[in-house]
Amino acid sequence: MRRPRPTSLGDAPAASAHRAPSPRIPQHEADAYGPFAAPAPHTEVELTALLALLDAPAAPGDGGRARRRRRTAPITLTIGHSRDDASAAAAAAFASAWRAAGGTVLAVVDWPEHAASWLRAARRFTAGGPDAWVVAAAPLGWAQMSRRLRHSTAWDPSRTYGFASVGDSRLVALAGAETLHGMRGATPDGGTWRIDHRWVTRQPPRPAPGRA
């Protein structure tokens, strides 16, 4: 079955996105790309890999490759999650680990899978200007939320990190090619993923020290 081309906000620059009439995903597009499975519980190696990504963020425009000049590791975070049990537990685990490492969590924001606009959650998610954002969420709700963020706030996907549940190429197609560009995250086996325009690229876990 041929899927419809999403009416994405991401196909245009951010300035054009702010002029778009609505960031909501039409129901027929959501139906065409779904249904999405409920998020699975996070793993410990997934959490560890996600923490490591924030500890050494990539430099702007490096495509995930190391450079001499890198971004400063974030100190303040806002964590967002959908309302399913697995996502809420992943968000709580990350908040606990981040605080234990000396970081600051400005807010923990949740959102529903279905809403009138997601505007209230988007404003809470970006309030206070955090250094970075972390997301644990069901794919469809995050696709809707990210479109609202791009439409109505100064949110930056390249400073946003996610659990495995949001590293889904169908989610990227629904949100739009540029909406999530630069977002990165971890996989359940401790690998990583990165959104590059329309694609989700994955890297396997790094071998443990001393192993070939």
C-alpha positions as CSV (number, residue, x, y, z in Angstrom):
1,M,0.0,0.0,0.0
2,R,1.4,3.4,-1.0
3,R,1.6,5.7,2.0
4,P,0.7,9.4,1.7
5,R,3.4,12.0,1.8
6,P,3.1,13.6,5.2
7,T,2.1,17.3,5.3
8,S,5.2,18.0,7.3
9,L,6.4,21.1,9.0
10,G,9.9,19.8,8.5
11,D,9.9,20.2,4.7
12,A,10.3,24.0,5.2
13,P,12.7,26.2,7.2
14,A,11.7,27.0,10.8
15,A,10.5,30.5,9.8
16,S,8.0,28.9,7.3
17,A,6.9,26.4,9.9
18,H,5.8,29.2,12.2
19,R,3.5,30.4,9.4
20,A,1.9,27.0,8.9
21,P,-1.8,26.9,9.8
22,S,-1.6,23.9,12.0
23,P,1.1,21.4,13.1
24,R,-1.4,18.6,13.7
25,I,-0.9,15.3,11.8
26,P,-4.0,14.5,9.8
27,Q,-5.7,11.3,11.0
28,H,-5.4,9.5,7.7
29,E,-1.6,9.9,7.8
30,A,-1.4,8.7,11.4
31,D,-3.5,5.7,10.4
32,A,-1.3,5.0,7.3
33,Y,1.9,4.8,9.4
34,G,0.5,3.1,12.4
35,P,-0.3,1.3,14.5
36,F,2.7,1.8,16.7
37,A,3.6,-0.7,19.5
38,A,3.5,0.6,23.0
39,P,7.0,1.5,24.3
40,A,9.0,-1.4,25.8
41,P,10.6,-0.9,29.3
42,H,14.0,0.7,28.9
43,T,17.2,-1.4,29.6
44,E,20.1,-0.4,31.9
45,V,22.5,-0.4,29.0
46,E,20.1,1.9,27.1
47,L,20.1,4.3,30.0
48,T,23.9,4.2,30.3
49,A,24.3,4.9,26.6
50,L,21.9,7.8,26.7
51,L,23.8,9.3,29.7
52,A,27.0,8.9,27.7
53,L,25.6,10.8,24.7
54,L,24.8,13.8,26.9
55,D,28.2,13.6,28.5
56,A,29.9,14.1,25.2
57,P,27.6,16.0,22.8
58,A,28.6,16.3,19.2
59,A,29.7,19.7,17.7
60,P,27.1,21.5,15.5
61,G,26.9,20.1,12.0
62,D,29.4,17.3,12.5
63,G,27.0,14.5,11.6
64,G,27.9,12.6,14.7
65,R,31.7,12.6,13.9
66,A,34.2,13.8,16.5
67,R,35.7,17.3,16.1
68,R,38.2,19.3,18.0
69,R,35.7,21.9,19.1
70,R,32.7,20.3,20.7
71,R,29.6,21.5,22.5
72,T,29.8,21.9,26.2
73,A,28.1,19.0,28.0
74,P,24.7,20.0,29.3
75,I,24.0,20.7,32.9
76,T,20.3,21.5,32.9
77,L,17.7,19.3,31.3
78,T,14.0,19.1,30.8
79,I,12.7,15.6,30.5
80,G,9.5,14.8,28.6
81,H,7.5,11.6,28.4
82,S,4.2,10.2,27.3
83,R,1.8,8.8,29.9
84,D,2.3,5.1,29.4
85,D,4.0,3.2,32.2
86,A,7.2,2.3,30.4
87,S,7.9,5.9,29.3
88,A,7.1,7.4,32.7
89,A,9.5,4.8,34.3
90,A,12.2,5.6,31.8
91,A,11.9,9.4,32.4
92,A,12.0,8.8,36.2
93,A,15.1,6.6,35.9
94,F,16.9,9.2,33.8
95,A,16.0,12.0,36.1
96,S,17.3,10.1,39.1
97,A,20.6,9.2,37.3
98,W,21.1,12.7,36.0
99,R,20.6,14.2,39.5
100,A,22.9,11.6,41.0
101,A,25.6,12.7,38.5
102,G,25.3,16.3,39.7
103,G,23.0,17.6,36.9
104,T,19.8,19.6,37.2
105,V,16.4,18.7,36.0
106,L,14.4,21.8,35.4
107,A,11.1,20.0,34.8
108,V,9.5,16.7,33.9
109,V,6.7,17.2,31.4
110,D,4.2,14.7,30.2
111,W,1.7,14.8,27.3
112,P,-1.2,12.7,26.0
113,E,-1.3,10.8,22.7
114,H,-4.3,12.8,21.6
115,A,-4.8,16.5,22.4
116,A,-6.3,19.6,20.9
117,S,-2.9,21.2,20.2
118,W,-0.1,20.1,22.6
119,L,0.7,23.8,23.0
120,R,0.6,23.8,26.8
121,A,2.9,20.9,27.1
122,A,5.2,22.4,24.4
123,R,5.5,25.7,26.4
124,R,6.3,23.8,29.6
125,F,8.9,21.7,27.8
126,T,10.8,24.7,26.6
127,A,10.3,26.9,29.7
128,G,13.5,28.0,31.4
129,G,15.8,27.5,28.5
130,P,17.4,24.1,29.4
131,D,20.7,23.1,27.9
132,A,19.1,19.9,26.5
133,W,16.0,17.8,26.4
134,V,15.5,14.1,27.0
135,V,12.4,12.2,25.6
136,A,10.8,8.9,26.5
137,A,7.6,8.5,24.6
138,A,5.2,6.6,22.4
139,P,6.0,7.5,18.8
140,L,2.7,9.1,17.6
141,G,2.4,11.4,20.6
142,W,6.0,12.5,20.2
143,A,5.5,13.1,16.5
144,Q,2.6,15.4,17.3
145,M,4.4,17.1,20.2
146,S,7.6,17.7,18.1
147,R,5.6,19.3,15.3
148,R,4.0,21.7,17.9
149,L,7.4,22.4,19.4
150,R,8.8,23.3,15.9
151,H,5.7,25.3,15.1
152,S,5.4,27.4,18.3
153,T,8.7,27.4,20.2
154,A,12.4,27.8,19.9
155,W,13.0,24.1,20.7
156,D,16.1,22.6,19.0
157,P,16.0,18.9,18.0
158,S,19.9,18.8,17.8
159,R,19.9,19.3,21.6
160,T,17.3,16.6,22.2
161,Y,18.0,13.0,23.1
162,G,15.7,10.0,23.3
163,F,15.2,6.5,24.4
164,A,14.8,3.7,21.8
165,S,11.0,4.2,21.5
166,V,11.4,7.5,19.5
167,G,14.2,6.3,17.2
168,D,11.6,5.1,14.7
169,S,11.7,6.0,11.0
170,R,7.9,6.1,10.8
171,L,7.8,8.7,13.5
172,V,10.3,10.8,11.4
173,A,8.1,10.5,8.3
174,L,5.1,11.7,10.3
175,A,6.9,14.5,12.0
176,G,8.6,15.8,8.9
177,A,12.1,15.7,7.4
178,E,13.5,18.6,9.3
179,T,11.4,18.6,12.4
180,L,13.6,16.0,14.2
181,H,16.9,16.4,12.3
182,G,19.8,16.1,14.6
183,M,18.0,14.3,17.4
184,R,20.0,11.4,18.9
185,G,19.4,8.5,21.3
186,A,20.1,5.0,22.5
187,T,19.0,1.5,21.6
188,P,18.0,-1.3,24.0
189,D,21.4,-3.1,23.4
190,G,23.4,0.0,24.3
191,G,24.0,1.3,20.7
192,T,23.0,4.7,19.4
193,W,20.8,6.2,16.8
194,R,20.7,9.6,15.0
195,I,18.0,11.3,12.9
196,D,19.5,12.7,9.7
197,H,16.7,14.5,7.8
198,R,14.4,11.6,6.7
199,W,16.6,8.8,8.0
200,V,17.4,7.1,11.2
201,T,20.9,5.8,11.3
202,R,22.1,3.3,14.0
203,Q,25.5,2.5,15.5
204,P,26.1,-0.8,17.4
205,P,27.4,-0.7,21.0
206,R,31.0,0.0,21.4
207,P,33.1,-3.0,22.5
208,A,34.0,-3.2,26.1
209,P,37.6,-2.1,26.9
210,G,40.1,-4.9,26.3
211,R,37.9,-6.7,23.8
212,A,38.4,-6.9,20.0
